[in-house]
Amino acid sequence: MSRPVKISDRSRPWCEPRTARSVRDVGSRPTQPRLLIVCEGKKTEPNYFLALGMAIPTAHGSVRVEGLGDHTLSLVERAVALRDTLLRSREVTETWVVFDRDSFEPAAFDNAIDKANKLGLECAWSNEAFELWFLLHFENRQSAMSRKEYSGRLRRHLKRPYRKNAEDMLELLTRLGSETKAIRWAEGLLDAHPLAAAPHDRNPCTTVHTLVRRLRTMIAGQGGE
């Protein structure tokens, strides 16, 4: 079960953060950012973001991570419901949803991103798998591959079998790979696809770096709006 932890970006039609708008919608502006991160997976994504959240000093803000084990549109709907509940007590200033294409139909994937944007959520999506973000710490992957292939590639770089639920992935990625390169290469993947291309047509592609960069600004004490 996930647990809460105390712990922008270039214009893109499918990945532009709306942080300022999200904060204004709450009413009076809070001193510190309070992020809600709602993940499709129950362990892989939450463990990674929980580890990042623990690096955020209490004075710089807070992060709450929820791994719902839900998919696409239903995940977005549950994230909105949770956000609206937390807004009543001013416990959240931004809400992010994290999910990937997996084997879902193109329309379901694209519609989930579109609905998240329209409902004021930030969206960190991956096509085809969240593990693409991990792999970008080691190589500039530019061609599509199946989900199963990611494990083998990561095993080579991590020098151990890749375990989806590992709690030390952030430490491994930071020590053995490069987050700076991962961000640059993720941006390059966005540039490699036509600006108006739908998310399901962008493979490989990820916008997880937009959320990671947001958390890094909070760690550095630059996350206020």
C-alpha positions as CSV (number, residue, x, y, z in Angstrom):
1,M,0.0,0.0,0.0
2,S,1.4,3.4,-0.9
3,R,2.2,5.9,1.7
4,P,2.5,9.7,1.8
5,V,5.9,11.2,2.1
6,K,7.0,14.7,3.0
7,I,9.4,15.3,0.8
8,S,8.5,23.6,-16.4
9,D,8.6,22.8,-19.2
10,R,8.7,23.4,-22.9
11,S,5.5,23.9,-24.9
12,R,4.2,20.6,-26.1
13,P,0.5,19.8,-27.0
14,W,0.8,16.5,-25.0
15,C,3.1,17.4,-22.1
16,E,3.0,21.0,-21.2
17,P,2.8,21.4,-17.4
18,R,0.1,23.6,-16.1
19,T,1.5,24.1,-12.6
20,A,0.7,27.8,-12.3
21,R,-3.0,27.2,-13.3
22,S,-3.3,24.3,-10.9
23,V,-2.1,26.4,-8.0
24,R,-4.4,29.3,-8.8
25,D,-7.4,27.0,-9.0
26,V,-6.9,26.1,-5.3
27,G,-7.6,29.7,-4.2
28,S,-5.1,31.6,-2.1
29,R,-1.6,30.6,-3.0
30,P,0.2,28.4,-0.5
31,T,3.8,28.9,0.6
32,Q,5.0,25.5,-0.3
33,P,4.1,23.1,-3.2
34,R,2.2,20.0,-2.2
35,L,2.2,17.4,-4.9
36,L,-0.1,14.4,-5.3
37,I,1.4,11.7,-7.6
38,V,-1.1,9.0,-8.7
39,C,0.5,6.1,-10.4
40,E,-0.8,3.3,-12.5
41,G,1.5,0.7,-10.9
42,K,1.4,-0.3,-7.3
43,K,5.2,-0.6,-6.7
44,T,7.6,0.3,-9.6
45,E,6.6,3.9,-10.1
46,P,5.6,4.6,-6.5
47,N,8.9,3.3,-5.1
48,Y,10.9,5.5,-7.5
49,F,8.9,8.6,-6.7
50,L,8.8,7.9,-3.0
51,A,12.6,7.8,-3.1
52,L,12.8,11.1,-4.9
53,G,10.3,12.6,-2.5
54,M,12.4,11.6,0.5
55,A,15.1,13.9,-0.7
56,I,12.8,17.0,-0.5
57,P,13.4,19.0,2.7
58,T,10.2,19.5,4.6
59,A,10.6,23.3,4.3
60,H,10.5,23.0,0.5
61,G,7.2,21.2,0.2
62,S,5.7,17.7,0.3
63,V,4.8,14.8,-1.9
64,R,2.1,12.2,-1.6
65,V,2.4,9.1,-3.8
66,E,-0.5,6.7,-4.5
67,G,-0.1,3.5,-6.4
68,L,-3.6,2.6,-7.4
69,G,-3.1,-0.4,-9.8
70,D,-5.6,1.2,-12.2
71,H,-5.3,2.0,-15.9
72,T,-5.8,4.9,-18.3
73,L,-9.2,6.6,-18.0
74,S,-10.2,5.0,-14.7
75,L,-6.8,6.1,-13.2
76,V,-7.5,9.7,-14.3
77,E,-11.0,9.6,-12.8
78,R,-9.7,8.3,-9.5
79,A,-6.9,10.8,-9.4
80,V,-9.4,13.6,-9.9
81,A,-11.6,12.3,-7.1
82,L,-8.7,12.1,-4.7
83,R,-7.4,15.5,-5.7
84,D,-10.8,17.1,-5.2
85,T,-11.1,15.5,-1.7
86,L,-7.6,16.8,-0.7
87,L,-8.3,20.3,-2.2
88,R,-11.0,20.8,0.5
89,S,-8.3,20.7,3.2
90,R,-5.7,22.4,1.0
91,E,-3.5,19.3,1.1
92,V,-2.6,19.5,-2.6
93,T,-1.5,22.2,-5.0
94,E,-0.6,20.0,-8.0
95,T,-1.8,16.5,-9.1
96,W,0.2,14.3,-11.5
97,V,-0.9,11.0,-13.1
98,V,1.7,8.5,-14.2
99,F,0.9,5.7,-16.6
100,D,2.1,4.0,-19.8
101,R,0.8,2.7,-23.1
102,D,1.2,-1.0,-22.2
103,S,-1.2,-3.1,-24.4
104,F,-4.1,-0.7,-24.3
105,E,-5.8,0.5,-27.4
106,P,-4.5,3.8,-28.9
107,A,-7.7,5.6,-28.3
108,A,-7.8,4.7,-24.6
109,F,-4.2,5.9,-24.1
110,D,-4.7,9.2,-26.0
111,N,-8.1,9.9,-24.4
112,A,-6.6,9.4,-20.9
113,I,-4.0,12.0,-21.6
114,D,-6.5,14.4,-23.1
115,K,-8.9,14.0,-20.2
116,A,-6.1,14.6,-17.7
117,N,-5.1,17.8,-19.4
118,K,-8.7,19.1,-19.6
119,L,-9.3,18.3,-15.9
120,G,-6.2,20.2,-14.8
121,L,-3.9,17.2,-14.0
122,E,-0.3,17.0,-15.0
123,C,0.5,13.9,-16.9
124,A,3.8,11.9,-17.0
125,W,3.1,9.2,-19.6
126,S,5.4,6.7,-21.3
127,N,5.1,4.8,-24.6
128,E,5.4,2.0,-24.3
129,A,6.7,1.4,-20.8
130,F,7.8,3.4,-17.7
131,E,11.0,1.4,-17.9
132,L,12.0,3.6,-20.9
133,W,12.7,6.4,-18.4
134,F,15.0,4.0,-16.5
135,L,16.8,2.9,-19.7
136,L,17.4,6.5,-20.8
137,H,19.8,6.9,-17.9
138,F,22.2,4.6,-19.8
139,E,21.4,4.9,-23.5
140,N,19.8,7.2,-26.0
141,R,17.1,4.7,-27.0
142,Q,15.4,5.9,-30.3
143,S,13.7,2.8,-31.6
144,A,10.7,1.0,-30.3
145,M,10.9,-2.3,-28.5
146,S,8.6,-4.6,-26.5
147,R,8.1,-4.4,-22.7
148,K,9.9,-7.7,-22.3
149,E,13.1,-6.3,-24.0
150,Y,13.5,-3.6,-21.4
151,S,14.3,-6.1,-18.6
152,G,17.3,-7.5,-20.6
153,R,18.6,-4.1,-21.5
154,L,18.3,-2.9,-17.9
155,R,19.9,-6.0,-16.5
156,R,23.0,-5.3,-18.7
157,H,23.3,-1.7,-17.3
158,L,22.4,-2.4,-13.7
159,K,24.6,-5.5,-13.6
160,R,21.9,-7.5,-11.9
161,P,18.4,-8.8,-12.8
162,Y,15.9,-6.0,-13.2
163,R,13.2,-6.2,-10.5
164,K,10.1,-4.1,-11.2
165,N,9.4,-3.6,-7.5
166,A,12.9,-2.7,-6.4
167,E,13.1,0.0,-3.8
168,D,16.6,1.0,-4.7
169,M,16.1,2.0,-8.3
170,L,16.7,5.7,-7.8
171,E,20.0,5.0,-6.1
172,L,21.1,2.6,-8.8
173,L,20.1,4.9,-11.6
174,T,21.9,7.8,-9.9
175,R,25.0,5.9,-9.2
176,L,25.4,3.9,-12.4
177,G,23.6,6.1,-14.9
178,S,22.9,9.8,-15.6
179,E,19.7,11.6,-14.8
180,T,21.0,14.7,-16.7
181,K,21.4,12.6,-19.9
182,A,18.0,10.9,-19.3
183,I,16.3,14.3,-19.3
184,R,18.2,15.4,-22.4
185,W,17.4,12.2,-24.3
186,A,13.8,12.3,-23.2
187,E,13.5,15.8,-24.6
188,G,15.2,14.5,-27.8
189,L,12.5,11.8,-28.2
190,L,9.8,14.5,-28.0
191,D,11.6,16.5,-30.7
192,A,12.0,13.4,-32.9
193,H,8.2,13.1,-33.4
194,P,5.9,15.5,-35.3
195,L,4.6,18.2,-33.0
196,A,1.0,17.2,-33.6
197,A,1.5,13.5,-33.3
198,A,-0.8,11.7,-30.9
199,P,0.9,10.0,-27.9
200,H,0.2,6.5,-29.2
201,D,2.2,7.3,-32.3
202,R,5.2,8.5,-30.3
203,N,7.2,5.3,-29.6
204,P,9.5,5.4,-27.9
205,C,8.6,8.5,-25.9
206,T,8.1,9.6,-22.3
207,T,7.3,12.7,-20.4
208,V,8.3,11.3,-17.0
209,H,11.3,13.7,-17.1
210,T,8.9,16.7,-16.6
211,L,7.8,15.3,-13.2
212,V,11.3,14.4,-12.2
213,R,12.5,17.9,-13.1
214,R,9.6,19.3,-11.0
215,L,10.7,17.3,-8.0
216,R,14.3,18.3,-8.5
217,T,13.3,22.0,-8.3
218,M,11.6,21.2,-5.0
219,I,14.7,19.5,-3.7
220,A,16.7,22.6,-4.6
221,G,14.2,24.8,-2.9
222,Q,13.0,26.4,-6.2
223,G,9.6,24.7,-6.4
224,G,7.4,27.5,-5.2
225,E,5.1,29.3,-7.6
